[in-house]
Amino acid sequence: MLAYLTGVVLFVVGLCLSLSIHEAGHLLTARAFGLRVRRFFVGRGPTVFSFRRGHTEYGLKALPIGGFCEIAGMTTLDDLTPDENARAMWRQPWWKRTAVMAAGPLTHVLLAAAILYAMAVSTGLPNLNPATEPVLSATSCVGAVCPAADAGLRPGDRITAVAGTTTPLWADVLTAVRAAGGPTAVTVRRGAETLTLTVDVARVTHPGTTREVGMIGATATPPPAYQKFGPGEAAGATVTFTGELLHRATTQLIAFPQRIPALLATIGGAERTADTPISMVGATRLGGEAAERGLWEVFLLLMASLNLFMAVFNLLPLLPLDGGHLMVIWYERLRDTVRRLRGRPAVGPIDFTRLYPVTMTLVLIGGAIMLLTITADVVNPVRLS
């Protein structure tokens, strides 16, 4: 239990730091462009302490839930003091506003990449695509016949084609061999050599059926669960792995609406599957379980994956998310460009009062979805297999 609680606390701390670093991305970019940052706080709720440096108040809140960075003039609804007026964010060029808003999600990507790089050179990166490459680990006999061994195949050979059909994965080898029978051309790569061997494929009865299939008597090398890299090659591996996780996070977010019925069913007692959405509560519980079992590589992978999901989520073109502000910035940019091409003057910033009803509706929907996922994670949580 102590190990579990330790993992939960560490995961909460890591999550809070991730959200705080997100806000720090906005802070540092805004200050670099000379914008006025009023407040930067870690956490939410009552203030534990604060201090002022220059025009900015820094502080810590009681609840370890994210944080916030208050930039003067984020929208035209913001009341400005005379000395803030010229530095209001909505008055800045589109590219500065874009950089400030994109800096938050970007910090999640950079933080995740740093975690994954550390894993690459220590515990190793997990194999996200466990489909086995067609590399032989052993050859054996089918009854009294040893087709692979008799043809000269050896452990370590990589089968690249069977009967002229390319076989990038072991599943492709199985499909091609099962359809074959008698002398069959099998192309293998052995070191730097490419050989074509003739294998007398045996026809045997498939277990549990009366159907005959081809068999050569060979098994494949299972892929490593984790692969370590040297400091140099780890950089490329990290970029590739980060891109794969970003793609998966995007796919999961797109598929979220269609998984809501399954999530509701799990609250009623249906089996909870790993592909159902989880909340921060569920992720924290998984972090605790990983720590309890000593699976720190899983703990770190969860933290990296969660950061990448937050990056993608924050880029959704919905207010009050960063993506919503970016949508407004680029709408104004496109609108004024079209007007300029038509010989018309640019107009002022968008009227946020018109967006307020839509924003509040989205906030209520988001709150309901958050409550739904938290409820599912409390009554029927996803657990490490």
Secondary structure, DSSP 8 states (H G I E B T S, - for coil): -HHHHHHHHHHHHHHHHHHHHHHHHHHHHHHHTT--EEEEEEEEEEEEEEEEETTEEEEEEEEEEEEEEEETTSSTTS---TTTGGG-GGGS-HHHHHHHHHHHHHHHHHHHHHHHHHHHHTT-EE-S-----SBEEEE--BTTB-HHHHHT--TT-EEEEETTEE-SSHHHHHHHHHH--EEEEEEEEETTEEEEEEEEEEEEE-TTSS-EEEE--EEE----SEE---HHHHHHHHHHHHHHHHHHHHHHHHHHHHHHHHHHHHHTT----TTS---HHHHHHHHHHHHHTT-HHHHHHHHHHHHHHHHHHHTSS-TTSHHHHHHHHHHHHHHHHHHHHTT--------HHHHHHHHHHHHHHHHHHHHHHHHHHHHS-----
